[in-house]
């Protein structure tokens, strides 16, 4: 088992990816290479950065990847706002995804604070 698989924040980010894929599943065909692809890639990037960072040799490097993960999470939230404004997702769907993103953000911050050089 890899170290990152034990991280609750990584596990939660997989749940976020599942939600995003579910939300974007029925987006219009013309959004396949637009909002569908971008929203999915941003959410996947959150988990990827956590996983990659956990394997780095220094805590400073890991924190950099956690920072990148937060950037991807902010990108995901911005894309969700766009999707809501374009009426591709409901307000209820948006609020569910937003709440999950907030929770993951807090978990990433806490993990970053635990990492000491």
N, C-alpha and C positions, 0 to 999 in steps of 0.2 A: 504494500500500500504506500502511496506517495503521501508526503507530509500534508499537502494542501487538501487531500480528501477528508482529513479530520477537522478542517476549519469550518465552523458553523456558517461563517459568512460566505464561504465558497458554495456550500450546500444550498444556502438561501439564494445565492445568485443563480443557481441552476433552476430553482423554482421560478425566479423572475424571468429567466429565458423561456421556460415552459409557458408562462402567462403571456409573454410578448408574442411567441409563435401562435398561440391560440387567438390572440386579439387580431393579428395580422393575416390569419389564415384566409379570411374572406374579403380581403381588400380587393378593390377593382384590379382587373388585369393590367390596366395601364400604369399601376403603381408597383408592379413586380420589380422593376429596376430602380424605383424611386423610394417612396416611403416604406414599402414592405421590406426591401433589402436593407436600407439604412437603419431602420428601427431594429431589425433582427441583429445586424452586425454590431450595433452599439451595445445591445444587451449582452451579446456573447462576449464582447471585449471586456466586460466587467469581470466575468469569471476567468477569462484567459489571463488577464493581468494579475489577478490574485494567485492563480496557479503558477504562472511563470515567476513571479516575485518570490514566492515561498521557497523556490529552489536556488535563489541567489546566495552567494557566500557571505555577504555582509548585510547587516540590518539596514544600513543606509540605502543599499540597492533595493531591498524589499520595500522600504517605505516609498521609494520612488515609484515602484510598480503599484502600490496601494494608491498613491496620488493619481497615477494614470487611470486606475480603476474608477476612482471618483470622477474623473473627467468623462469617462465613458458613461457613467451613471447620469451625470448632468446632461450629456448629449441625449441619452435615452429619454430623460424627462422632457427635454425640449421637443424631441420628436413626438412624444405622446401628446404634448400640448398642441402641436401642429395637427396631429391626427384628430384630436378632439375638435379643433377649430374647423377642420375640413369635413367634419361629421362622418369620420371613418370609424370612430369609436364613440360609445355613449359616455355621458358624464359619470355614470356608475362604474363603467370599465376603467375610465381614466383614474377615478379616485382609488380604486383597488390597486392599480399599478403604481400610482403615485405613493400610496401608503407603503407599499412593498419597497419602493426605491428609497424612501425616507429611512425605513428600518435598516436596509443594507448600508446606507450612507453612515448611519450611527455605528453600525458594527465595524465598518472599515475604519472609522475614526478611532474607535476604542482599541482595535487591533494595532493601529499605528502608534497609539500612546503606550501600549504594552511593550513595544519593541524598543529595547535600550541598546545603544551602541556598546 
